[in-house]
Amino acid sequence: MKKSFLCMVALSSLCTAPCAHSQAYPAKPIRFLVGFPPAGTNDIVARIVAQKVSELIGQPLIIENRGGANTAIATELGARAVPDGYTILLNSPGHATNPALMKLSFDSVKDFAFVTLIAEAPNLVVIHPSLPAYNIKDLIVVSKKHPGQINYASSGTGTTVHLSAELFQYMTGVKWIHIPYKGGGPAVIELIAGQTSIMFSNMPTSLPQARAGKLRPLAVTSSKRSAAAPEIPTVAESGVAGFNVTAWYGVSVPAKTPRPVVDRLNAEFVRAIRSPDLRDRLISAGADPVGNTPEQYTAFVQDEITKWGKVIKAAGIKGE
């Protein structure tokens, strides 16, 4: 009788262990993969959000920067991670452009469970102060006087920073030289140093530098002005009608991550995004907070992959 009772207790403990583990999530720190080096926009957004989410869930989100290949290195790590909720990935437009730029060892949709879209943000057209241009029309005039002689920086081939500049050249007829870097941070540093002349930079990276007088802002790439800098006109209203490009940032986990874990992450990230203090921080950095459902974010990513695939093919853009 005593042995039977002990066996029953042991079996009961084993059966309830998975449920207890699920209810306890997260029970340890969460690894947060970011596909760019520190100091760039992706890193800035990830750290702003991670701080707030850590407060809400009671566990630290540890940023792990794995730059290179337009986020493909970090994305592959995310796809291959154990699907237990303890590895999450920051998505950005590279997630949508890479399928058209390079051969990948993972599927950008099927190998992920998408949690939520954090924010969208326009790019900011900034130039080195030595370039004699004070608005978009000036930039076009100067560029056409020196075709193929002015260079522009990007955070990597296939990023919105790169594609914004390519679209601008296509729509205006100017010709620049592309200098790709491994992230927005290094690219902005080189632009400030005068190694390059132009950048269609993500706003959280370049707006503080523009306000400090280190770079000259000319326009934002979205269809409407940014709430973070309403005094800066759009590229479209500056004479390039129809120009509209935005960057975006979201969170995903490996496919097969249990749905309760995905739902918990969604709830906490959305709660963080909608909190007044985090919203203010994102807006002041030049990002428009979103916070949507896993289904809405999945549809968004699929649409982005389709859209940029067509643009890249039409423009004949090749990966690095």
C-alpha positions as CSV (number, residue, x, y, z in Angstrom):
1,M,0.0,0.0,0.0
2,K,2.8,2.4,1.0
3,K,4.7,1.6,-2.2
4,S,1.6,2.1,-4.3
5,F,1.0,5.4,-2.7
6,L,4.5,6.6,-3.3
7,C,4.3,5.6,-7.0
8,M,1.1,7.5,-7.4
9,V,2.7,10.6,-5.9
10,A,5.7,10.3,-8.2
11,L,3.5,9.8,-11.3
12,S,1.4,12.8,-10.3
13,S,4.5,15.0,-10.0
14,L,5.7,13.9,-13.4
15,C,2.3,14.6,-15.0
16,T,1.9,18.1,-13.5
17,A,5.5,19.2,-14.2
18,P,4.9,20.4,-17.8
19,C,1.9,22.4,-16.6
20,A,3.9,24.0,-13.8
21,H,6.7,24.8,-16.3
22,S,4.2,26.4,-18.6
23,Q,2.6,28.5,-15.8
24,A,6.0,29.6,-14.6
25,Y,7.1,31.0,-17.9
26,P,9.4,32.8,-18.0
27,A,11.4,31.2,-15.3
28,K,14.8,32.4,-16.5
29,P,16.4,35.2,-18.7
30,I,15.4,35.4,-22.3
31,R,17.9,35.7,-25.1
32,F,17.0,38.6,-27.5
33,L,18.8,38.3,-30.9
34,V,19.4,41.5,-32.8
35,G,20.8,41.3,-36.4
36,F,22.9,44.4,-36.3
37,P,25.8,45.8,-34.2
38,P,25.2,48.0,-31.1
39,A,24.3,51.7,-31.6
40,G,22.1,51.2,-34.7
41,T,18.4,51.7,-34.8
42,N,17.5,48.0,-34.4
43,D,19.7,47.8,-31.3
44,I,18.2,51.1,-29.9
45,V,14.6,49.8,-30.4
46,A,15.4,46.4,-29.0
47,R,17.0,47.9,-25.8
48,I,14.2,50.4,-25.2
49,V,11.5,47.7,-25.5
50,A,13.6,45.0,-23.7
51,Q,13.9,47.2,-20.6
52,K,10.2,47.7,-20.3
53,V,9.3,44.0,-21.0
54,S,11.9,42.9,-18.4
55,E,10.1,45.0,-15.8
56,L,6.7,43.5,-16.7
57,I,7.7,39.8,-16.7
58,G,10.3,39.8,-14.0
59,Q,13.1,38.3,-16.1
60,P,15.8,40.1,-18.0
61,L,15.8,40.1,-21.8
62,I,19.5,39.8,-22.7
63,I,20.4,41.5,-26.0
64,E,22.7,39.5,-28.2
65,N,24.0,41.4,-31.2
66,R,24.7,39.1,-34.2
67,G,25.3,41.5,-37.1
68,G,26.0,40.6,-40.7
69,A,24.3,39.5,-43.9
70,N,21.4,42.0,-43.5
71,T,20.2,40.2,-40.4
72,A,20.4,36.7,-41.9
73,I,23.0,35.5,-39.4
74,A,20.8,36.4,-36.4
75,T,17.7,35.2,-38.2
76,E,19.2,31.7,-38.8
77,L,20.1,31.5,-35.1
78,G,16.5,32.4,-34.3
79,A,15.1,29.8,-36.7
80,R,17.3,27.0,-35.3
81,A,16.9,27.9,-31.6
82,V,15.0,25.6,-29.2
83,P,11.3,26.6,-29.5
84,D,10.7,27.1,-25.7
85,G,10.3,30.9,-25.6
86,Y,13.8,31.6,-24.2
87,T,15.2,32.8,-27.6
88,I,13.4,35.6,-29.3
89,L,14.4,37.5,-32.5
90,L,14.0,41.2,-33.5
91,N,12.7,41.3,-37.0
92,S,13.3,44.3,-39.4
93,P,12.9,44.8,-43.1
94,G,15.9,42.5,-43.8
95,H,13.6,39.6,-42.8
96,A,11.4,40.5,-45.8
97,T,14.1,41.5,-48.3
98,N,16.6,38.6,-47.8
99,P,14.5,36.0,-49.5
100,A,14.9,37.9,-52.8
101,L,18.6,38.8,-52.2
102,M,20.3,35.5,-51.1
103,K,19.9,31.8,-50.7
104,L,18.8,31.1,-47.2
105,S,19.0,28.0,-45.1
106,F,15.6,28.7,-43.5
107,D,12.1,29.8,-44.5
108,S,11.4,33.4,-43.5
109,V,7.7,32.5,-42.8
110,K,7.4,28.8,-42.0
111,D,10.4,28.7,-39.6
112,F,8.9,31.4,-37.3
113,A,6.0,32.2,-35.1
114,F,5.4,35.9,-35.2
115,V,4.6,37.7,-31.9
116,T,3.9,41.3,-32.7
117,L,5.0,44.4,-34.7
118,I,6.7,46.8,-32.3
119,A,6.8,50.0,-34.4
120,E,7.3,51.5,-37.8
121,A,9.6,54.4,-38.6
122,P,10.5,56.6,-41.6
123,N,14.1,57.0,-42.7
124,L,15.7,60.4,-42.5
125,V,17.7,61.8,-45.4
126,V,20.8,63.2,-43.8
127,I,24.0,64.6,-45.4
128,H,27.4,65.6,-44.2
129,P,27.4,69.4,-43.7
130,S,30.2,69.8,-46.3
131,L,27.7,68.9,-49.1
132,P,26.2,72.1,-50.5
133,A,22.5,71.1,-50.2
134,Y,19.9,72.4,-47.8
135,N,16.8,70.6,-49.2
136,I,15.9,67.7,-51.5
137,K,15.9,69.9,-54.6
138,D,19.4,71.1,-53.8
139,L,20.5,67.5,-53.3
140,I,19.2,66.6,-56.8
141,V,20.9,69.5,-58.4
142,V,24.2,68.9,-56.8
143,S,24.0,65.1,-57.6
144,K,23.3,65.7,-61.2
145,K,26.3,68.1,-61.5
146,H,28.5,65.3,-60.2
147,P,27.0,62.0,-61.5
148,G,28.7,58.9,-60.0
149,Q,31.0,60.9,-57.8
150,I,29.0,61.3,-54.6
151,N,28.7,58.3,-52.3
152,Y,26.0,57.3,-49.9
153,A,26.2,55.0,-46.8
154,S,23.8,52.2,-45.9
155,S,23.4,49.8,-43.0
156,G,23.8,46.9,-45.5
157,T,22.6,45.7,-48.9
158,G,18.8,45.1,-48.9
159,T,18.0,47.2,-45.8
160,T,15.4,50.0,-46.2
161,V,18.3,52.4,-45.8
162,H,19.8,51.0,-49.0
163,L,16.5,50.5,-50.8
164,S,15.3,54.0,-49.9
165,A,18.4,55.5,-51.7
166,E,18.0,53.2,-54.7
167,L,14.4,54.2,-55.1
168,F,15.3,57.8,-54.8
169,Q,17.9,57.5,-57.5
170,Y,15.5,55.6,-59.8
171,M,12.8,58.3,-59.3
172,T,15.0,61.3,-59.7
173,G,17.6,60.1,-62.2
174,V,20.6,60.9,-59.9
175,K,23.6,58.5,-59.7
176,W,25.4,57.8,-56.5
177,I,28.0,55.2,-55.3
178,H,26.8,52.8,-52.6
179,I,29.0,52.2,-49.6
180,P,27.4,49.4,-47.4
181,Y,28.3,48.9,-43.7
182,K,27.4,46.2,-41.3
183,G,24.9,48.3,-39.4
184,G,23.4,51.8,-39.0
185,G,25.7,52.7,-36.1
186,P,28.9,52.3,-38.0
187,A,27.4,53.9,-41.2
188,V,26.4,57.0,-39.3
189,I,29.8,57.3,-37.6
190,E,31.5,57.2,-41.0
191,L,29.0,59.8,-42.4
192,I,29.7,62.2,-39.5
193,A,33.5,61.7,-40.1
194,G,33.0,62.7,-43.8
195,Q,33.9,59.3,-45.3
196,T,30.5,59.3,-47.0
197,S,28.1,62.2,-48.0
198,I,24.5,61.0,-47.8
199,M,22.5,58.4,-45.9
200,F,18.8,57.5,-45.8
201,S,19.2,56.6,-42.2
202,N,16.7,55.1,-39.7
203,M,15.5,58.0,-37.5
204,P,16.4,56.7,-34.1
205,T,20.1,56.5,-35.2
206,S,20.4,59.8,-37.0
207,L,17.9,62.2,-35.5
208,P,20.0,62.9,-32.4
209,Q,23.1,63.5,-34.6
210,A,21.1,65.9,-36.7
211,R,19.8,67.8,-33.7
212,A,23.4,68.0,-32.4
213,G,24.4,69.7,-35.7
214,K,26.7,66.9,-36.8
215,L,24.5,66.0,-39.8
216,R,22.1,68.1,-41.9
217,P,18.6,66.6,-42.1
218,L,16.7,67.2,-45.4
219,A,13.6,65.1,-45.4
220,V,11.8,62.0,-44.0
221,T,10.9,59.1,-46.3
222,S,7.4,58.4,-45.1
223,S,4.2,59.7,-46.8
224,K,3.6,62.0,-43.8
225,R,5.8,64.0,-41.5
226,S,7.1,62.3,-38.3
227,A,5.7,63.3,-34.9
228,A,9.3,63.2,-33.6
229,A,10.4,65.9,-36.0
230,P,7.4,67.7,-37.6
231,E,9.5,70.5,-38.8
232,I,11.3,68.2,-41.3
233,P,9.4,67.8,-44.7
234,T,8.8,64.5,-46.5
235,V,10.7,63.6,-49.6
236,A,7.3,63.6,-51.5
237,E,6.4,67.1,-50.5
238,S,9.9,68.2,-51.4
239,G,9.4,67.4,-55.0
240,V,9.6,63.6,-55.4
241,A,5.9,62.8,-55.6
242,G,4.9,59.3,-54.4
243,F,8.1,58.6,-52.5
244,N,7.2,56.5,-49.4
245,V,9.4,54.0,-47.5
246,T,9.3,53.1,-43.8
247,A,11.4,50.8,-41.6
248,W,9.8,48.4,-39.1
249,Y,10.6,46.4,-36.0
250,G,8.9,43.3,-34.6
251,V,9.4,40.2,-32.6
252,S,9.3,36.5,-33.5
253,V,10.2,33.1,-32.0
254,P,11.1,29.8,-33.6
255,A,8.3,27.8,-35.2
256,K,6.7,25.2,-32.9
257,T,7.0,27.5,-29.9
258,P,3.9,26.6,-27.8
259,R,1.0,28.9,-28.5
260,P,0.6,29.8,-24.8
261,V,4.1,31.0,-24.8
262,V,3.6,33.1,-28.0
263,D,0.4,34.5,-26.4
264,R,2.2,35.4,-23.2
265,L,5.0,37.2,-25.1
266,N,2.4,39.0,-27.3
267,A,0.5,40.2,-24.2
268,E,3.6,41.5,-22.4
269,F,5.1,43.1,-25.5
270,V,1.8,44.8,-26.4
271,R,1.4,45.9,-22.8
272,A,4.9,47.4,-22.9
273,I,4.4,49.1,-26.3
274,R,1.1,50.7,-25.1
275,S,2.5,52.0,-21.8
276,P,2.8,55.8,-21.9
277,D,6.5,55.9,-20.9
278,L,7.6,53.5,-23.6
279,R,5.3,55.1,-26.3
280,D,6.9,58.4,-25.5
281,R,10.4,57.0,-25.8
282,L,9.7,55.3,-29.1
283,I,8.0,58.4,-30.6
284,S,10.8,60.7,-29.4
285,A,13.2,58.3,-31.2
286,G,11.2,58.7,-34.4
287,A,9.3,55.4,-34.3
288,D,5.5,55.0,-34.4
289,P,4.4,52.3,-31.9
290,V,2.1,49.5,-33.1
291,G,1.6,46.4,-31.0
292,N,-0.7,44.0,-32.9
293,T,-1.8,40.3,-32.8
294,P,0.3,37.4,-33.9
295,E,-2.0,36.9,-36.9
296,Q,-1.9,40.6,-37.9
297,Y,1.9,40.6,-37.7
298,T,2.2,37.4,-39.7
299,A,0.1,38.9,-42.5
300,F,2.2,42.1,-42.4
301,V,5.5,40.1,-42.8
302,Q,4.1,38.1,-45.7
303,D,3.0,41.3,-47.4
304,E,6.4,42.9,-46.9
305,I,8.1,39.8,-48.4
306,T,5.9,40.0,-51.5
307,K,6.3,43.8,-51.9
308,W,10.0,44.0,-51.6
309,G,10.6,40.9,-53.7
310,K,8.9,42.7,-56.6
311,V,10.9,45.9,-56.0
312,I,14.3,44.1,-55.8
313,K,13.6,42.0,-58.9
314,A,12.4,45.1,-60.9
315,A,15.5,47.1,-59.8
316,G,17.9,44.3,-60.4
317,I,19.4,44.6,-56.9
318,K,21.8,41.8,-56.0
319,G,22.8,40.6,-52.6
320,E,26.3,41.0,-51.2
